[in-house]
């Protein structure tokens, strides 16, 4: 049975753009490299040909995997997301109980996590700790250095 992956529209578009680039730019470029290597003669000792064929195999594997991911991708609609609890696509403002640092993250699927953009995976320790929590709740987040407690201050979408 297929395992669905959930994406925002932006995340799904990025995957489709990546696939398009692989199929329309990278694939023809590698084919051209193979053709040029063949033109050089004896393939049995042609390192350029071997390298191009290996690159072609790697690219085709990436394309096949990405097509499979896309076939099992589902778009998450953020309209009407319940903001009483933290779920995927919720933006959660929280305070570290110990050091009083306030931070805000948006909970996203693993494949869209981007710490610089303040998007954390629901599968990360913090994401797992926040899921299902409400404003005022304390989230216990297990890290390699022990448990960190965060107070949920605000949940928006």
C-alpha positions as CSV (number, residue, x, y, z in Angstrom):
1,X,0.0,0.0,0.0
2,X,1.3,3.4,-0.9
3,X,2.5,5.8,1.8
4,X,1.1,9.3,1.1
5,X,3.3,12.3,1.6
6,X,1.7,15.7,2.4
7,X,2.8,18.9,0.9
8,X,1.8,22.5,0.7
9,X,1.0,23.8,-2.8
10,X,4.4,25.5,-2.8
11,X,6.2,22.3,-1.8
12,X,4.5,20.3,-4.5
13,X,5.2,22.9,-7.1
14,X,8.9,22.7,-6.2
15,X,9.0,18.9,-6.6
16,X,7.3,19.3,-10.0
17,X,9.7,22.0,-11.1
18,X,12.6,19.7,-10.0
19,X,11.3,16.8,-12.1
20,X,10.8,19.1,-15.1
21,X,14.4,20.4,-14.8
22,X,15.7,16.8,-14.6
23,X,13.7,15.6,-17.6
24,X,14.2,18.7,-19.9
25,X,17.7,20.0,-19.0
26,X,19.7,17.3,-17.2
27,X,18.6,14.3,-19.2
28,X,19.4,15.9,-22.6
29,X,22.7,17.2,-21.3
30,X,23.8,13.7,-20.2
31,X,22.6,12.2,-23.5
32,X,24.7,14.7,-25.3
33,X,27.7,13.8,-23.2
34,X,27.2,10.1,-24.0
35,X,27.0,10.9,-27.7
36,X,30.2,12.9,-27.6
37,X,32.0,10.1,-25.8
38,X,30.8,7.6,-28.3
39,X,32.1,9.8,-31.1
40,X,35.6,9.5,-29.6
41,X,35.8,5.8,-30.4
42,X,36.7,2.7,-28.4
43,X,34.1,2.5,-25.5
44,X,36.0,-0.2,-23.7
45,X,38.6,2.3,-22.4
46,X,36.5,5.5,-22.5
47,X,36.3,7.0,-19.0
48,X,34.1,9.9,-20.3
49,X,31.6,7.4,-21.6
50,X,31.6,5.4,-18.4
51,X,31.1,8.5,-16.3
52,X,28.3,9.8,-18.5
53,X,26.5,6.4,-18.4
54,X,26.9,6.3,-14.6
55,X,25.5,9.9,-14.3
56,X,22.6,8.8,-16.6
57,X,21.8,5.9,-14.3
58,X,21.8,8.1,-11.2
59,X,19.6,10.7,-12.9
60,X,17.1,8.1,-14.1
61,X,16.9,6.7,-10.6
62,X,16.3,10.2,-9.2
63,X,13.6,10.8,-11.8
64,X,11.9,7.5,-11.0
65,X,11.9,8.1,-7.3
66,X,10.6,11.7,-7.7
67,X,7.8,10.4,-10.0
68,X,6.8,7.9,-7.3
69,X,6.8,10.6,-4.6
70,X,4.6,12.8,-6.8
71,X,2.2,9.9,-7.5
72,X,1.7,9.6,-3.7
73,X,1.7,13.3,-2.9
74,X,-1.3,15.0,-1.4
75,X,-1.8,18.8,-1.0
76,X,-2.7,20.0,2.4
77,X,-5.4,22.6,2.3
78,X,-4.7,25.1,5.1
79,X,-8.2,26.6,4.9
80,X,-10.2,26.0,8.1
81,X,-7.3,24.5,10.0
82,X,-8.3,24.3,13.7
83,X,-6.1,26.7,15.6
84,X,-7.1,25.4,19.0
85,X,-4.4,22.7,18.7
86,X,-1.0,22.4,16.9
87,X,-1.3,20.4,13.7
88,X,0.6,20.3,10.4
89,X,0.7,23.8,8.9
90,X,0.1,25.5,12.3
91,X,2.4,28.3,13.3
92,X,3.3,27.9,16.9
93,X,4.7,30.5,19.1
94,X,6.4,29.0,22.2
95,X,8.6,29.9,25.1
96,X,11.4,27.8,26.5
97,X,10.5,27.4,30.2
98,X,14.1,27.2,31.3
99,X,15.7,30.2,29.5
100,X,12.5,32.1,28.6
101,X,13.5,32.3,24.9
102,X,10.5,32.8,22.6
103,X,10.5,31.2,19.2
104,X,8.0,30.6,16.4
105,X,7.9,27.7,13.9
106,X,5.5,26.4,11.3
107,X,4.9,22.7,11.5
108,X,5.4,21.1,8.0
109,X,5.9,17.7,6.5
110,X,9.4,16.2,6.7
111,X,10.2,17.0,3.0
112,X,9.4,20.7,3.4
113,X,11.3,21.4,6.6
114,X,13.6,24.4,6.4
115,X,15.0,25.8,9.6
116,X,16.1,29.0,8.0
117,X,12.5,29.6,7.0
118,X,11.3,28.6,10.5
119,X,9.6,25.5,9.2
120,X,10.1,22.4,11.2
121,X,9.1,18.8,10.5
122,X,6.2,17.2,12.4
123,X,8.6,14.3,12.7
124,X,11.3,16.3,14.4
125,X,11.6,16.1,18.2
126,X,10.1,19.6,18.6
127,X,7.4,18.9,16.0
128,X,6.4,15.7,17.7
129,X,6.3,17.5,21.1
130,X,4.1,20.3,19.7
131,X,1.5,18.2,17.8
132,X,-1.8,18.2,19.5
133,X,-0.9,20.8,22.1
134,X,-3.1,23.8,22.8
135,X,-2.3,27.4,24.0
136,X,-1.1,27.2,27.6
137,X,0.0,23.6,27.3
138,X,3.5,22.6,28.2
139,X,5.3,20.5,25.4
140,X,8.0,18.1,26.6
141,X,10.6,17.8,23.9
142,X,13.0,15.0,24.1
143,X,16.5,15.9,22.9
144,X,19.9,14.1,23.1
145,X,20.6,16.5,26.0
146,X,17.4,15.7,27.9
147,X,13.9,17.0,28.0
148,X,13.2,20.6,27.2
149,X,9.9,22.2,28.1
150,X,8.1,24.7,26.0
151,X,5.0,26.6,26.9
152,X,2.6,27.1,23.9
153,X,1.9,30.9,23.7
154,X,0.0,31.1,20.4
155,X,-1.2,28.9,17.5
156,X,-2.1,30.4,14.1
157,X,-2.3,29.1,10.6
